[in-house]
Amino acid sequence: MKAPFFTLCLAAAAVAQNGPAPATGGWKAVAVDHHFTCAVTKDERLYCWGDNEFGQLGNGTTTSSAVPVEVKDGPWKNVFAAWRTSFGLKDDGSLWGWGAFLGQDVSQRSALTPERLGESSDWESISMLRARVCGLKKDGTIWWEGEHGGQIGGDADWVQFSTGADHMCMVKRDSSLWCHQEAGGPYREGVRPIRKPRPERIGMDNDWRFVLAGDRNTCAVKTDGTRWCWGANPWHIGMEPPPREIVPEPVRADRHSDWRQLTRSCGMKADGTVWCWAEFGNDHAEFPATPVGNDSDWSTLDSSVKTPPRMYGRDHM
């Protein structure tokens, strides 16, 4: 049962290793979506590879590539991929996008090379919620549809956020955890029916480190390294043991206490090992967290957590 999953996880890494050698000898950020991957090297060069039907590789063509092709006009700080669209953050804090869907900023049309989105130069991180761009600024505010939309809530003390199929969850500077559902969006199992413009606090704990919003669920890691999840339990939560019904509040998901990073159905531990708990492409094939290979020098990971699995790809990490 596990062989197809592990093969797919390791295949994406193998493609990167077979592409152009980064000048500094390594990668510092990676983002994946439907059949394509983008990654930033340690010397801040950006490469993308895979499917390029909508120009999501950013090299001015719609020709797919099995090896990384460089996205020009860096240096690049970070990259994000969702809905067959790529977003890049530059060192100066400006936001750029290319590919299938770029939202309000560029009239919802495709772009084959990076186009600047707005005039702001203080973006810290970017995500998408139901095909709308959302971003965290350096001043601690979160914005909907970039600077041409509106601020979510009215607070300016957010430090991290994550978007799922139709909800967003955020961590504040005081380590409290909050969630927000898109106004007018359908109610999803296990996701609180929160209305715009105010997020709702999840519990009263002040020891959350980061959060990962999924399709019909959410998982978050506390400062002690434990993983907590709630919502429906499709294959990518990996709770031990799997619950028989919807989980309305955060509950501890497994026995581990050293999670450093989470992505869809997988996580990275403090020792640099990667563990996974589901088989891609099979909604019912789940198992306890299991190490992927023997390596312990991974620095980052990502998967197609940003897109609804029944609509788009879910087959690589």
Protein Blocks (a to p, Z undefined) as FASTA:
>chain_A
ZZmmmmmmmmmmmmmmmmccdfkopafbdcddehiacdddfkopacdedjfklopnonop
abdcfbdcddehiacfbdcdeehiacdddfkopacdedjbncjmnoopacfbdcdehjbf
cbfbdcdeehiacdddfkopaceeijklccehjbdcbfbdcddfkbccdddfkopacddd
dehiacdehiacdddfbdcdehjbdcbfbdcddfkbccdddfkopacdedjddfklopac
ddfbdcfbdcdfbfbfcbfbdcehiacdfkopacdfbdehiaklccddddehjbfcbfbd
cddklbcfklmccfbZZ
